[in-house]
Amino acid sequence: MLSRVAENLFWMARYIERADGLARLMDQAYLMEFDGGMEGLNPEESNGYGPLETILDILACRASWNEYSATKPGLSAADLLHWLAFKAEDGHSIRSMVTLARENARSTQESLSAEVWNQVNRMHLAMISRRARGRFLASPTRFLDWVKRACVLTGGLVNDTLPRDEPYQFLQLGCFLERIDMTSRILASSATHVLLIGAGGSSGQRGELEEVRWSGMLKSVGAKDAFLRRFRGQITSEGSLRFLLLEQDFPRSLRFSLKRCLESLQEISGSGFMKYISEAERLLGRLESDLRYLEPEDVLDRGLVDFLGQIQNTCSQVGAEIARECFT
């Protein structure tokens, strides 16, 4: 398989997954801002802890927003929401992510089914149309629901219309590696803000804040309903960590995603499950093995934010190794 084709498929899947993750984050943040009175909220007055502003840290695009907002004083949270949907560049807005996914798909149409290509192309054309902005202004929630459905439909078409050959494995590898990175960033952000805002409050206030924050975090990654069916109780930090870090049967958990990445790499390289022949496999295998035997209290003892930072660093190293081994 040509390295150029493999790279384009890998990044197409990453951008689609990133657009889905951003839409889920924005939808949850919008609801929280709306409940707290979104109109008139100035992001500069929130000290960086507002639900929408946390997205800037998750995407590592705070500097881009600061540069943009410096030329337009008095921007509100609604302006930040619009910026994240349409205006941010370099793969930081939903529109730019979909455009980049479409560009990668366009040059590899021979490796995709017609249905997958048509879906990605339709999503791109819809995003750049005036109608998309009108739909967003009329109802951000409905617009973001459309984005989520479009991304999920793309993934479903990949699963249902492609043979399990190398193109499919590179698509799966990109999707689940991006999911690991995004979920670890969301978990780290949620943990950080619970610690910062909860410090100094009463135990009752901290407990209520913890439940609200972790409930919002679970919803932002599409895990709240599954979590409640599994635990049937109060949402706590330990339960949320156990579910999103260690649950082996939930497709948005880190352990599940790591296993899928490792399986795809092994299919691509032809290595067996008892050995590795690439540095990317070694890194993913070591992390997956670590998570397999961890308990939430072990993660907390290590320092949750530091542990999640190590996962993000591993994702970055794996991406670099994949690029070196497969795309050059």
Secondary structure, 3 states (H helix, E strand, C coil): CCHHHHHHHHHHHHHHHHHHHHHHHHHHHHHHHHHCCCCCCCHHHCCCCCHHHHHHHHCCCHHHHHHHHHCCCCCCHHHHHHHHHHHCCCCCCHHHHHHHHHHHHHCCHHHCCHHHHHHHHHHHHHHCCHHHHHHHHHCHHHHHHHHHHHHHHHHHHHHHHCCCCHHHHHHHHHHHHHHHHHHHHHHHHHHHHHHHHHCCCCHHHHHHHHHHHHHHHHHHCCCHHHHHHHHCCCCCHHHHHHHHHHCCCCCCCHHHHHHHHHHHHHHHHCCCCCCCCCHHHHHHHHHHHHHHCCCHHHHHHHCHHHHHHHHHHHHHHHHHHHHHHHCC
